[in-house]
Amino acid sequence: MKTEEILSEIKRLPVKKRIYVIEKAIHSIREQEEKEQMSKAVDSLYFDYKNDKELNAFTDIDFEDFYETK
């Protein structure tokens, strides 16, 4: 379906449904942007975390049992 056809179909919807479609589209765009930003952040920090032992020092204890004192 072409963009013009999609817009034409949306124009035929009642106002409440048009707003719903727009909100869903905006939500989808924001989700995609957040994923892309997160991916860029991971890529930019991967080398640092891979090579700098101070940044991941606490990962050594990730699999140790933890007991809360009462």
Secondary structure as a PSIPRED ss2 file (coil, helix, strand):
# PSIPRED VFORMAT (PSIPRED V4.0)

   1 M C   1.000  0.000  0.000
   2 K C   1.000  0.000  0.000
   3 T H   0.000  1.000  0.000
   4 E H   0.000  1.000  0.000
   5 E H   0.000  1.000  0.000
   6 I H   0.000  1.000  0.000
   7 L H   0.000  1.000  0.000
   8 S H   0.000  1.000  0.000
   9 E H   0.000  1.000  0.000
  10 I H   0.000  1.000  0.000
  11 K H   0.000  1.000  0.000
  12 R H   0.000  1.000  0.000
  13 L C   1.000  0.000  0.000
  14 P C   1.000  0.000  0.000
  15 V H   0.000  1.000  0.000
  16 K H   0.000  1.000  0.000
  17 K H   0.000  1.000  0.000
  18 R H   0.000  1.000  0.000
  19 I H   0.000  1.000  0.000
  20 Y H   0.000  1.000  0.000
  21 V H   0.000  1.000  0.000
  22 I H   0.000  1.000  0.000
  23 E H   0.000  1.000  0.000
  24 K H   0.000  1.000  0.000
  25 A H   0.000  1.000  0.000
  26 I H   0.000  1.000  0.000
  27 H H   0.000  1.000  0.000
  28 S H   0.000  1.000  0.000
  29 I H   0.000  1.000  0.000
  30 R H   0.000  1.000  0.000
  31 E H   0.000  1.000  0.000
  32 Q H   0.000  1.000  0.000
  33 E H   0.000  1.000  0.000
  34 E H   0.000  1.000  0.000
  35 K H   0.000  1.000  0.000
  36 E H   0.000  1.000  0.000
  37 Q H   0.000  1.000  0.000
  38 M H   0.000  1.000  0.000
  39 S H   0.000  1.000  0.000
  40 K H   0.000  1.000  0.000
  41 A H   0.000  1.000  0.000
  42 V H   0.000  1.000  0.000
  43 D H   0.000  1.000  0.000
  44 S H   0.000  1.000  0.000
  45 L H   0.000  1.000  0.000
  46 Y H   0.000  1.000  0.000
  47 F H   0.000  1.000  0.000
  48 D H   0.000  1.000  0.000
  49 Y H   0.000  1.000  0.000
  50 K H   0.000  1.000  0.000
  51 N H   0.000  1.000  0.000
  52 D C   1.000  0.000  0.000
  53 K C   1.000  0.000  0.000
  54 E C   1.000  0.000  0.000
  55 L C   1.000  0.000  0.000
  56 N C   1.000  0.000  0.000
  57 A H   0.000  1.000  0.000
  58 F H   0.000  1.000  0.000
  59 T H   0.000  1.000  0.000
  60 D H   0.000  1.000  0.000
  61 I H   0.000  1.000  0.000
  62 D C   1.000  0.000  0.000
  63 F C   1.000  0.000  0.000
  64 E C   1.000  0.000  0.000
  65 D C   1.000  0.000  0.000
  66 F C   1.000  0.000  0.000
  67 Y C   1.000  0.000  0.000
  68 E C   1.000  0.000  0.000
  69 T C   1.000  0.000  0.000
  70 K C   1.000  0.000  0.000
